[in-house]
Structures are given as structure tokens and as C-alpha cells.
Amino acid sequence: MIPYGRQSISQEDIEAVTSVLKSDFLTQGPQVPLFESKIAQLTQSKYAVAGNSATSMLHAACLALGVSESDTVWTSPISFVASANCALYCGASVDFIDIDPDTANISPKALQLKLAEASQVDKLPKVIIAVHMAGHSSDMEQISRLARKYNIKVIEDAAHGVGGSYLNSPLGSCKYSDITIFSFHPVKIITTGEGGVATTNDPNLAKSMSLCCSHGITKNKVDMQSSEEGDWFYEQQSLGFNYRMTDLQAGLGNSQLTQLASIVEKRNLLATRYQSLLLGNGIKVITPLKDSVSSYHLLLVVLPEHCDRRAIFNSMRSADIGVHVHYIPIHLQPFYHKLGFRKGDFPNAERYYQSCLTLPLFPDLTFEQQDYVCNTLKELLS
Ligand SMILES: *Cc1c(COP(=O)(O)O)cnc(C)c1O
């Protein structure tokens, strides 16, 4: 089976992890701060806080922005469930903004309308979480303009997006948001096994997320309220969690980062090739906005409306092609049904879900494999 995605682990990566194993620190050593500083540098952000997953960092980000019981958070229905669950962890409510079918990202138009309505009834969200599907940046200029107008905070869920850019700024620069989140799960662009990072330019948000990842405890003398001296001393200042990244993970991440540029380049080469191979078959390839570079976590296509996606999915799988579907709209999950969401609530997201298909895309996918994927799909559609 040709998988839809796959990590690339080099000999250097293996040696990097081995050397951490032989070092004094398996966790809370030098690799995590090094990884954080490399991510801050890469994204041109002031602060990067590493944690054990993007999900944890989404939770930490919501808490840092003060999301609580009385608040609502809005996100895209076409995302992994973590983009919405993070608000529920804080006791807040979730609502969704329908997508633009051309980008599979939040529609700025739908956002504008929903904000105007919410403002009338005094039900504005505290935070908007914009998801960069497949690594293609959302229209952050529009989203941040609207958010500023209504005094709403913005988180970018760039779980798919490390290594990409938008209007000449790297994703994670937080030029258009308060916090950006990356995932380093193996299926994403580069990996730490499990892991996530939050970037921000606000020192208070960085501090708050960092405390959140380690029980709310600081060992930093300058941050302490007490003047107690002694090397044993630490202070718990908030209620945090153990969301820490280990040095083993960060060691792998530091090594993987050296391959990021070439991985993104390879993914883009393959994505461009997909576009030309699939041209003229009624297949729409979801591509990034102009003036942005995607890291192409996923190759998303929308099949012609008349065709039976289920049948095509099954035939592709029978041909040993690991196609996938990203994503089942979050609001259609049984858990969200219990919260009151219904089929028909976000029609563009639901229509997209009916005909979308994810084709294999990872750096080691060969042209031969890619030709086979495209020829098989075209034959099924003819
Ligand atoms: C993968 C993913 C997450 C969660 O990432 P983890 O690191 O696995 O917790 C969040 N949001 C989106 C859009 C994702 O694809």
C-alpha cells in the first residue's frame, strides 16, 4: 500500500536520538530550549514554547488567552477534532465558521456575516482558531482585520503548516494572530514522534503557556513572588499540566529541522506534478492562496460532484493506494451532535466532505508511484 503520508527519518536523525539517550538528560535538558529557539528563529517569532503535542499546545494557548466557562471559541468544521476540543477543555463553548469550498479554510465572508450577527446579540467569540488546511494559509489578513474590529483573539492552528509562509512571512510569525500552533506528529511535515510548539510575540502569553506545560511551576528566580533563596526552591503559580516535550523528542526535532526546507521543496514539487497530471478530469486540486507557500502536508482533491466518492475511495484502496478523507466535519461527530450540532449547519463543509479525497504525498513518493495514483484515479473517473 502506498500510504497517504509517511515520515522521513535519516541516519542523522537516528544518531541524534541515540546521542540524547547517551547524554545526562532524557528530559528537561538542553535539547528542548534549543528546539524552541530554532523554531522561533525559523518562524521569525519572539517566543516558541514546546509541548508534548499540538493538542496540548492548543489547550495551553486557549488558557493563556483566558478562555473559560463563559466564553465561546470559533473554528473551522473541516479540521481535526483537536481544533475544537481545546476550547471544551477550558469549559468554553465551540461554534464553527463555514468554509470557502475553494480553499477548504474558513471563509472570511462567512466569518464577517457570523460576527455581525453575533455582535447584535452580544455573543461574540473570545477566540477564533483559524486552521491552515494542508498547510495552505487561511486568509489571515481578512481574519485578523475582522478579529481586531471586534476585539477577538486569534490562534492559528498550523499543525499542517511548519515551513510554509503567507505574504512573505513564515507561518508562525504571528503577524496576524496572537499564537500559532505546530504539530510534530509523524504524519505531519517533520516529526518529534509526538510533539507540538506554540509561537507568539507576547512575553506574557509565552510565560503562561510555558507554565501550563509544567504544572504551573517556575524555577526561574526572576519570575518568583517569594524571595526565598536556595537551589531547591520552586513556585507553583498557576494550575498547569505535564505537557512537556522530552529531550529525546526535541533531539529528533532539532535533527529533522535541518531537512525541513528540502522536505517542503520536495512536497511542492510533487504537488505541482499532481496538478498537471490531474488536469482536465473534472478534479479540483486544493491549492494555496497566491503569495503564500504551503508545506503541503496533504494533497487534497475535490472529485466531480456526480461521482461516488465512497466507490472511488474503495477502488483506490483495492489498488493499494492509501487514499484518505480529511476531514469528517467536526460538527457531525456524535460527541458534537450531543452538544446540539446538526447536519445542515455548515453546508459548504458538508458538501466538501462528500467529494474530497486525499492522495498520497510524502517526500519519498516516487514519480512512478505518483503516475500510478493519477492514472488509477483518472481511469476510475472516465
Ligand atoms: C494533527 C492535528 C492536530 C493535533 O496535533 P497533535 O500533535 O497530534 O496533537 C491539531 N490540529 C490539526 C489541524 C491537526 O491536523
Ligand as a Chemical Component Dictionary entry (heavy atoms), coordinates in Angstrom:
data_LIG
# 
_chem_comp.id                   LIG 
_chem_comp.type                 NON-POLYMER 
_chem_comp.pdbx_formal_charge   0 
_chem_comp.three_letter_code    LIG 
# 
loop_
_chem_comp_atom.comp_id 
_chem_comp_atom.atom_id 
_chem_comp_atom.alt_atom_id 
_chem_comp_atom.type_symbol 
_chem_comp_atom.charge 
_chem_comp_atom.model_Cartn_x 
_chem_comp_atom.model_Cartn_y 
_chem_comp_atom.model_Cartn_z 
_chem_comp_atom.pdbx_ordinal 
LIG C1 C1 C 0 -2.768 16.772 13.865 1  
LIG C2 C2 C 0 -3.574 17.962 14.163 2  
LIG C3 C3 C 0 -3.720 18.484 15.448 3  
LIG C4 C4 C 0 -3.221 17.767 16.652 4  
LIG O1 O1 O 0 -1.864 17.515 16.600 5  
LIG P1 P1 P 0 -1.197 16.523 17.664 6  
LIG O2 O2 O 0 0.241  16.949 17.657 7  
LIG O3 O3 O 0 -1.401 15.148 17.139 8  
LIG O4 O4 O 0 -1.851 16.739 18.969 9  
LIG C5 C5 C 0 -4.400 19.664 15.618 10 
LIG N1 N1 N 0 -4.937 20.312 14.567 11 
LIG C6 C6 C 0 -4.847 19.837 13.311 12 
LIG C7 C7 C 0 -5.444 20.605 12.192 13 
LIG C8 C8 C 0 -4.181 18.634 13.066 14 
LIG O5 O5 O 0 -4.124 18.134 11.840 15 
# 
loop_
_chem_comp_bond.comp_id 
_chem_comp_bond.atom_id_1 
_chem_comp_bond.atom_id_2 
_chem_comp_bond.value_order 
_chem_comp_bond.pdbx_ordinal 
LIG C1 C2 SING 1  
LIG C2 C3 SING 2  
LIG C2 C8 DOUB 3  
LIG C3 C4 SING 4  
LIG C3 C5 DOUB 5  
LIG C4 O1 SING 6  
LIG O1 P1 SING 7  
LIG P1 O2 DOUB 8  
LIG P1 O3 SING 9  
LIG P1 O4 SING 10 
LIG C5 N1 SING 11 
LIG N1 C6 DOUB 12 
LIG C6 C7 SING 13 
LIG C6 C8 SING 14 
LIG C8 O5 SING 15 
# 
